[in-house]
Amino acid sequence: MPVRRLKRVAAGLPPALLFALALFSMTLAGCSVTVADPEYTPPPPLPALEQLNQAPLTDPAAFAAGEDVLAFVTADRNVVCALTSARGPHVNLPYETNNFSDPGNAKLATVPVAHCELAVYPAPAAADSGDDCSGTGLGYLGGSALLTPNRARYGECRSGVTQMEAEYGPKGTPDGPVSRFPVLPDGGNLERNGLRCSAYRSGVACGNVSGGVGFFISRDHYELISGNGKNVQTAPAKVPKTP
């Protein structure tokens, strides 16, 4: 049938029939059409320890940040984390000045840890303020999380902002050490010495999967997970203003 006659015939057809004919033509041509199911509900995100256990491990080579240290930032530049080591209270961090390598600390046991900092973050719940800050009871602030093989905690004693906040917070300048770390994409999962960290749910989960201990942190809430794998604290909060 001539093209002009086809056009005249098509012009007289109702829209629904035209659409059906178009789909039929695409099928004949070997094309497929995906139609969204309006009743489909995506599954909820996995709990933190299940995410860490099930997500495929990411090649750690691109995330090396010094001897036996892995570091990354999230795609939204709100969280930086390091899978590293600690000697007593001294954590070997590639983005913060620390005393890990001081000769006096060499006698302390070295343990694997995961440490994270946030640019925008919730305040710690009163029950999670695990330090009296040299007896003052002041200056225990949110914005950081630390995981050892048997414990997770949120917050720390400090008088200023986190390094992440200094670079990517509301008044930050993104030209410090954090700006040089690679992004761990959503769903990425890194492991070092039995501890894992995964970027998901617009935040980061870190945990010792075999021990059932971990944390999840994001800009608006955090979760601490006890040794039996249950959340012992889930704290939503507004963003605090550090000194």
PyMOL commands that set and color helices and strands:
alter all, ss='L'
color gray80, all
select helices_A, chain A and resi 3-11+15-28+48-54+60-63+103-105+126-128+163-168+177-180
alter helices_A, ss='H'
color red, helices_A
select strands_A, chain A and resi 70-73+79-87+90-91+110-118+140-148+151-157+189-192+195-200+203-208+213-218+221-225+231-236
alter strands_A, ss='S'
color yellow, strands_A
deselect
rebuild
show_as cartoon
